[in-house]
Amino acid sequence: MLPAFPRGIVGTRSTFLDRLLEGALEGDKQAIVGDDLVQLALTGGFPEAIARDTERRRQDWARSYLTSVLTRDLRILPRSRN
């Protein structure tokens, strides 16, 4: 099971800067650390990938996305050198 997602991914507003500017910054009791943080980083931040229900499907999506981006970029690379 995936850990809870950061506020930006779940659609809530972070209060970090507000608390910092008010001088009321304390440790985040709900901070994601250790193995959960690694898993979250490996999951990625693309909503399309996160919505996949298995690790295998997320990997397939990421592989397909990477192939699409590289194919597009490699096609336009020779033209950008002129």
DSSP file (Angstrom, degrees, kcal/mol; ACC not computed):
  #  RESIDUE AA STRUCTURE BP1 BP2  ACC     N-H-->O    O-->H-N    N-H-->O    O-->H-N    TCO  KAPPA ALPHA  PHI   PSI    X-CA   Y-CA   Z-CA
    1    1 A M              0   0    0      0, 0.0     0, 0.0     0, 0.0     0, 0.0   0.000 360.0 360.0 360.0 141.0    0.0    0.0    0.0
    2    2 A L        -     0   0    0      1,-0.1     3,-0.1    37,-0.0    34,-0.1  -0.506 360.0-113.9 -79.4 147.1    1.2    3.5   -0.8
    3    3 A P        -     0   0    0      0, 0.0    -1,-0.1     0, 0.0    29,-0.0  -0.206  50.1 -70.7 -70.3 170.4    1.8    6.0    1.9
    4    4 A A        -     0   0    0      1,-0.1     3,-0.1     6,-0.0    36,-0.1  -0.361  58.3-118.8 -59.8 141.5   -0.3    9.2    2.2
    5    5 A F        -     0   0    0      1,-0.1    -1,-0.1    -3,-0.1     5,-0.1  -0.495  30.1 -93.0 -84.9 153.2    0.6   11.6   -0.6
    6    6 A P    >>  -     0   0    0      0, 0.0     4,-1.8     0, 0.0     3,-0.9  -0.178  44.0-101.8 -58.6 159.1    1.9   15.1    0.0
    7    7 A R  H 3>>S+     0   0    0      1,-0.3     5,-2.3     2,-0.2     4,-1.1   0.840 119.4  57.8 -55.7 -38.5   -0.6   17.9    0.1
    8    8 A G  H 345S+     0   0    0      1,-0.2    -1,-0.3     3,-0.2     3,-0.1   0.857 108.3  46.7 -62.6 -34.4    0.0   19.1   -3.4
    9    9 A I  H <45S+     0   0    0     -3,-0.9    -1,-0.2     1,-0.2    -2,-0.2   0.870 115.0  44.7 -75.9 -36.7   -0.9   15.7   -4.8
   10   10 A V  H  <5S-     0   0    0     -4,-1.8    -1,-0.2     2,-0.1    -2,-0.2   0.500 116.8-110.3 -88.6  -2.5   -4.0   15.2   -2.7
   11   11 A G  T  <5S+     0   0    0     -4,-1.1     2,-0.3     1,-0.3    -3,-0.2   0.696  74.1 124.2  88.6  18.7   -5.2   18.7   -3.4
   12   12 A T      < -     0   0    0     -5,-2.3     2,-0.4    -6,-0.2    -1,-0.3  -0.745  62.1-106.4-108.1 163.3   -4.8   20.4    0.0
   13   13 A R        -     0   0    0     -2,-0.3     2,-0.2    -5,-0.0    -5,-0.0  -0.710  25.9-130.7 -92.8 132.6   -2.8   23.6    0.7
   14   14 A S        -     0   0    0     -2,-0.4     4,-0.2     1,-0.1     3,-0.1  -0.550  10.9-163.2 -77.3 145.4    0.5   23.4    2.5
   15   15 A T     >  +     0   0    0     -2,-0.2     4,-2.8     1,-0.1     5,-0.3   0.236  57.8 110.8-110.4  11.6    0.9   25.8    5.5
   16   16 A F  H  > S+     0   0    0      1,-0.2     4,-2.5     2,-0.2     5,-0.2   0.926  80.6  42.3 -54.1 -53.6    4.7   25.5    5.7
   17   17 A L  H  > S+     0   0    0      1,-0.2     4,-2.7     2,-0.2     5,-0.2   0.894 113.8  52.3 -65.1 -39.6    5.5   29.0    4.5
   18   18 A D  H  > S+     0   0    0      1,-0.2     4,-1.6     2,-0.2    -1,-0.2   0.942 113.0  44.4 -59.3 -47.4    2.8   30.6    6.5
   19   19 A R  H  <>S+     0   0    0     -4,-2.8     5,-2.4     1,-0.2     4,-0.4   0.879 112.8  52.4 -65.8 -37.5    4.1   28.9    9.7
   20   20 A L  H ><5S+     0   0    0     -4,-2.5     3,-1.1    -5,-0.3     5,-0.2   0.934 110.8  46.2 -63.8 -46.4    7.7   29.8    8.8
   21   21 A L  H 3<5S+     0   0    0     -4,-2.7    -1,-0.2     1,-0.3    -2,-0.2   0.785 111.6  52.3 -68.7 -27.6    6.9   33.5    8.4
   22   22 A E  T 3<5S-     0   0    0     -4,-1.6    -1,-0.3    -5,-0.2    -2,-0.2   0.519 111.9-120.5 -83.4  -5.3    4.8   33.5   11.6
   23   23 A G  T < 5S+     0   0    0     -3,-1.1    -3,-0.2    -4,-0.4    -2,-0.1   0.712  84.6 114.4  72.6  19.8    7.7   32.0   13.5
   24   24 A A      < +     0   0    0     -5,-2.4     2,-0.6    -6,-0.2    -4,-0.2  -0.040  33.5 141.7-111.8  30.1    5.5   29.1   14.4
   25   25 A L        +     0   0    0     -6,-0.4     2,-0.3    -5,-0.2     3,-0.0  -0.625  19.9 164.3 -80.1 120.4    7.4   26.4   12.5
   26   26 A E        -     0   0    0     -2,-0.6    -2,-0.1     1,-0.1    -7,-0.0  -0.800  47.8 -71.2-123.5 168.4    7.5   23.1   14.4
   27   27 A G        -     0   0    0     -2,-0.3     2,-0.8     1,-0.1    -1,-0.1  -0.307  51.7-112.2 -58.9 143.7    8.3   19.6   13.2
   28   28 A D    >   -     0   0    0      1,-0.2     3,-1.6     2,-0.1    -1,-0.1  -0.716  22.6-161.6 -81.8 112.2    5.7   18.0   11.0
   29   29 A K  T 3  S+     0   0    0     -2,-0.8    -1,-0.2     1,-0.3    -2,-0.1   0.669  91.9  48.5 -69.4 -15.8    4.2   15.2   13.0
   30   30 A Q  T 3  S+     0   0    0      2,-0.1    -1,-0.3    -3,-0.0    -2,-0.1   0.121  81.2 143.8-108.8  19.5    2.8   13.7    9.8
   31   31 A A    <   -     0   0    0     -3,-1.6     2,-0.6     1,-0.1     6,-0.1  -0.278  51.3-126.5 -61.4 142.7    6.1   13.9    7.8
   32   32 A I        +     0   0    0      4,-0.1     2,-0.3     5,-0.1    -1,-0.1  -0.829  44.7 159.8 -92.1 122.1    6.8   11.1    5.4
   33   33 A V    >>  +     0   0    0     -2,-0.6     3,-1.1     4,-0.0     4,-0.7  -0.830  35.0   6.5-136.4 171.0   10.2    9.7    6.1
   34   34 A G  H 3> S-     0   0    0     -2,-0.3     4,-2.0     1,-0.2     3,-0.4  -0.192 123.5  -4.5  61.0-138.9   12.3    6.6    5.6
   35   35 A D  H 3> S+     0   0    0      1,-0.2     4,-2.6     2,-0.2    -1,-0.2   0.830 133.8  57.7 -60.6 -34.6   11.0    3.8    3.4
   36   36 A D  H <> S+     0   0    0     -3,-1.1     4,-2.2     2,-0.2    -1,-0.2   0.896 106.7  48.9 -63.8 -38.9    7.7    5.5    2.9
   37   37 A L  H  X S+     0   0    0     -4,-0.7     4,-2.5    -3,-0.4    -2,-0.2   0.912 111.1  49.5 -66.1 -42.9    9.5    8.6    1.5
   38   38 A V  H  X S+     0   0    0     -4,-2.0     4,-2.4     1,-0.2    -2,-0.2   0.933 111.4  49.3 -60.9 -45.7   11.5    6.4   -0.9
   39   39 A Q  H  X S+     0   0    0     -4,-2.6     4,-1.6     1,-0.2    -2,-0.2   0.898 111.0  50.0 -61.3 -40.7    8.3    4.6   -2.0
   40   40 A L  H  X S+     0   0    0     -4,-2.2     4,-1.4     2,-0.2    -1,-0.2   0.917 110.7  49.1 -64.1 -43.7    6.6    8.0   -2.6
   41   41 A A  H  < S+     0   0    0     -4,-2.5    -2,-0.2     1,-0.2    -1,-0.2   0.895 112.0  48.8 -63.1 -39.7    9.5    9.3   -4.6
   42   42 A L  H  < S+     0   0    0     -4,-2.4    -1,-0.2     1,-0.2    -2,-0.2   0.773 103.8  60.9 -72.1 -25.0    9.6    6.1   -6.7
   43   43 A T  H  < S-     0   0    0     -4,-1.6    -1,-0.2    -5,-0.2     3,-0.2   0.868 101.5-147.6 -67.5 -36.1    5.8    6.4   -7.3
   44   44 A G     <  -     0   0    0     -4,-1.4    -1,-0.1    -3,-0.2    -2,-0.1  -0.260  16.6 -93.4  93.0 176.9    6.3    9.7   -9.0
   45   45 A G  S    S+     0   0    0     -4,-0.1    -1,-0.1    -2,-0.1     3,-0.1   0.309  78.6 115.2-117.7   7.7    4.1   12.7   -9.2
   46   46 A F    >>  -     0   0    0     -3,-0.2     4,-2.6     1,-0.2     3,-0.6  -0.699  58.2-146.1 -81.5 121.6    2.1   12.3  -12.4
   47   47 A P  H 3> S+     0   0    0      0, 0.0     4,-2.0     0, 0.0    -1,-0.2   0.855  98.9  58.1 -54.9 -35.6   -1.6   11.9  -11.5
   48   48 A E  H 34 S+     0   0    0      1,-0.2     4,-0.4     2,-0.2    13,-0.1   0.900 110.9  42.0 -62.7 -39.4   -2.0    9.4  -14.4
   49   49 A A  H X4 S+     0   0    0     -3,-0.6     3,-1.4     1,-0.2    -1,-0.2   0.914 112.4  52.8 -72.9 -43.1    0.7    7.1  -13.0
   50   50 A I  H 3< S+     0   0    0     -4,-2.6    -2,-0.2     1,-0.3    -1,-0.2   0.837 101.4  62.0 -61.7 -32.6   -0.6    7.4   -9.4
   51   51 A A  T 3< S+     0   0    0     -4,-2.0    -1,-0.3    -5,-0.3    -2,-0.2   0.676  79.6 103.6 -70.0 -16.5   -4.1    6.5  -10.5
   52   52 A R  S <  S-     0   0    0     -3,-1.4     6,-0.1    -4,-0.4    -3,-0.0  -0.448  70.4-140.7 -68.2 140.5   -2.8    3.1  -11.7
   53   53 A D  S    S+     0   0    0     -2,-0.1     2,-0.3     4,-0.0    -1,-0.1   0.587  75.9  42.3 -86.1  -9.5   -3.8    0.4   -9.2
   54   54 A T  S  > S-     0   0    0      1,-0.1     4,-2.0     0, 0.0     5,-0.2  -0.940  78.2-120.1-133.3 158.6   -0.6   -1.7   -9.3
   55   55 A E  H  > S+     0   0    0     -2,-0.3     4,-2.6     1,-0.2     5,-0.2   0.894 114.7  56.1 -59.7 -40.7    3.1   -1.1   -9.3
   56   56 A R  H  > S+     0   0    0      1,-0.2     4,-2.3     2,-0.2    -1,-0.2   0.911 107.6  47.3 -59.9 -44.0    3.3   -2.9  -12.6
   57   57 A R  H  > S+     0   0    0      2,-0.2     4,-2.2     1,-0.2    -1,-0.2   0.864 111.0  51.9 -68.2 -35.3    0.7   -0.6  -14.3
   58   58 A R  H  X S+     0   0    0     -4,-2.0     4,-2.5     2,-0.2    -2,-0.2   0.911 111.0  48.2 -65.5 -41.2    2.5    2.5  -12.9
   59   59 A Q  H  X S+     0   0    0     -4,-2.6     4,-2.6     2,-0.2    -2,-0.2   0.906 110.4  51.1 -64.8 -41.4    5.8    1.2  -14.3
   60   60 A D  H  X S+     0   0    0     -4,-2.3     4,-2.3     2,-0.2    -2,-0.2   0.913 110.9  48.8 -61.3 -42.6    4.1    0.5  -17.7
   61   61 A W  H  X S+     0   0    0     -4,-2.2     4,-2.6     2,-0.2    -2,-0.2   0.939 112.3  48.0 -62.8 -46.3    2.7    4.0  -17.7
   62   62 A A  H  X S+     0   0    0     -4,-2.5     4,-2.7     1,-0.2    -2,-0.2   0.902 111.5  50.2 -62.4 -41.9    6.1    5.6  -16.9
   63   63 A R  H  X S+     0   0    0     -4,-2.6     4,-2.3     2,-0.2    -1,-0.2   0.921 112.5  47.2 -62.0 -44.4    7.9    3.5  -19.6
   64   64 A S  H  X S+     0   0    0     -4,-2.3     4,-2.3     2,-0.2    -2,-0.2   0.901 112.3  49.7 -64.8 -41.8    5.3    4.6  -22.2
   65   65 A Y  H  X S+     0   0    0     -4,-2.6     4,-2.5     2,-0.2     5,-0.2   0.931 111.2  48.8 -62.6 -46.6    5.5    8.2  -21.1
   66   66 A L  H  X S+     0   0    0     -4,-2.7     4,-2.7     1,-0.2     5,-0.3   0.909 110.7  50.7 -61.0 -43.2    9.3    8.2  -21.3
   67   67 A T  H  X S+     0   0    0     -4,-2.3     4,-2.5    -5,-0.2    -1,-0.2   0.917 110.9  49.3 -60.8 -43.7    9.2    6.6  -24.7
   68   68 A S  H  X S+     0   0    0     -4,-2.3     4,-2.2     2,-0.2    -2,-0.2   0.922 113.2  45.7 -62.1 -45.7    6.8    9.2  -26.0
   69   69 A V  H  X S+     0   0    0     -4,-2.5     4,-2.9     2,-0.2     5,-0.2   0.933 115.0  46.4 -65.3 -46.7    8.9   12.1  -24.7
   70   70 A L  H  X S+     0   0    0     -4,-2.7     4,-2.9     1,-0.2     5,-0.3   0.909 111.5  51.8 -64.1 -41.6   12.1   10.7  -26.0
   71   71 A T  H  X S+     0   0    0     -4,-2.5     4,-1.3    -5,-0.3    -1,-0.2   0.925 113.8  44.1 -60.6 -44.6   10.6    9.9  -29.4
   72   72 A R  H  X S+     0   0    0     -4,-2.2     4,-1.4    -5,-0.2    -2,-0.2   0.943 116.7  45.1 -64.7 -48.7    9.3   13.5  -29.7
   73   73 A D  H  X S+     0   0    0     -4,-2.9     4,-1.4     1,-0.2    -2,-0.2   0.888 111.7  51.0 -67.0 -39.7   12.5   15.1  -28.5
   74   74 A L  H  < S+     0   0    0     -4,-2.9    -1,-0.2    -5,-0.2    -2,-0.2   0.813 107.1  55.8 -68.0 -28.4   14.8   13.0  -30.6
   75   75 A R  H  < S+     0   0    0     -4,-1.3     4,-0.3    -5,-0.3    -1,-0.2   0.855 114.5  37.7 -70.6 -35.1   12.7   13.8  -33.7
   76   76 A I  H  X S+     0   0    0     -4,-1.4     4,-1.4     1,-0.2     3,-0.3   0.603  94.9  86.8 -93.5 -10.9   13.1   17.6  -33.2
   77   77 A L  H >X S+     0   0    0     -4,-1.4     4,-0.7     1,-0.2     3,-0.5   0.911  86.2  50.7 -57.3 -48.4   16.7   17.6  -32.0
   78   78 A P  H >4 S+     0   0    0      0, 0.0     3,-0.7     0, 0.0     4,-0.3   0.876 109.6  52.2 -60.6 -34.1   18.4   17.7  -35.4
   79   79 A R  H >4 S+     0   0    0     -4,-0.3     3,-0.9    -3,-0.3    -2,-0.2   0.816 103.5  57.6 -69.9 -29.3   16.2   20.7  -36.4
   80   80 A S  H << S+     0   0    0     -4,-1.4    -1,-0.2    -3,-0.5    -3,-0.1   0.634  94.3  66.8 -79.4 -11.4   17.2   22.7  -33.3
   81   81 A R  T <<        0   0    0     -4,-0.7    -1,-0.2    -3,-0.7    -2,-0.2   0.628 360.0 360.0 -81.5 -13.9   20.9   22.5  -34.1
   82   82 A N    <         0   0    0     -3,-0.9    -1,-0.2    -4,-0.3    -2,-0.1   0.464 360.0 360.0 -77.3 360.0   20.5   24.7  -37.2
